[in-house]
């Protein structure tokens, strides 16, 4: 009788938590083990998979399968893989200790990712997995001393930020932050190796023959989303933002933006303004010390979902809860 009662209470508590979710949200699962691997993983949106690099290999894990393990996706240790570091007039290749933000086109066999000297210093790498070689990476060097500055937080003269790969895998756009604390957007034409630069831009994404980016001319003012041709010409205002974005994500012509705990969407070509589609703080009820770890869109069973990962700390132990909302 006691065992039956315990099972009933557990079922009631779980069922009550599900009922307490805001409309449209679905609880998926929670994990407390292997968080180190999850936190450095990227997302393959169309395949609904996490993907990460470790010791010359890519591993994947299904987003919608709570019990799935990390499986080998492919060998990934291309020729000349590493950071081109200029020191004392010579250039040496430094093998990365970490890779992140992996964008991979399995049809074109092109990958764009960040490789790291350490957690804070990242450099773009573009690899041709069919040929098994790194075909592009930025050249970096130790930053020059800036008069009046007592400490440098950057070990290199610039760090590269979140790359995006075009659908046809012909173009990579990424943010660049230099030792003078200036932002730029770089657009790489992979075939030619030519780089086009846009000053005072950040958080780029690509759609068709345009690059979109956040205007950083007045970083403390109202946020403006700009667009330009892939060679950096024809720069013009796209829309004004009523929020402070931390991330943009493109999915089939729909631009998603994250700001704090909120997610917004705008369909390029038809919409003029972002619309709030979800607020992850709605999921915080019942947690001890909750925070939003990640938001990202994925495709699953021919449907589009936004995934919310809520981090909770309880008795000094971290746990990630996964929730989905169909778009």
Secondary structure, DSSP 8 states (H G I E B T S, - for coil): -HHHHHHHHHHHHHHHHHHTS-TTEEEEEEE-SSHHHHHT-EEETTTTEEEEEETTEEEEEETT-TT---EEEEE---BT-SEEEEETTEEEEE--SEEEEEEEETTTTEEEEEEESSSS-EEEEEEETTTTEEEEE-EEE-----TT----S-SSSEEEEEEEE-TTSSEEEEEEEETTS-EEEEEEETTTTEEEEEETEEEEEEETTEEEEEE-TTTTS--EEEEEETTS-S-EEEEE-SS--SEEEEETTEEEEEETTEEEEEETTT-SS-EEEEEGGGG-TT-SSEEEEEEEEEEETTEEEEEEEEEEEETTEEEEEEEEEE-
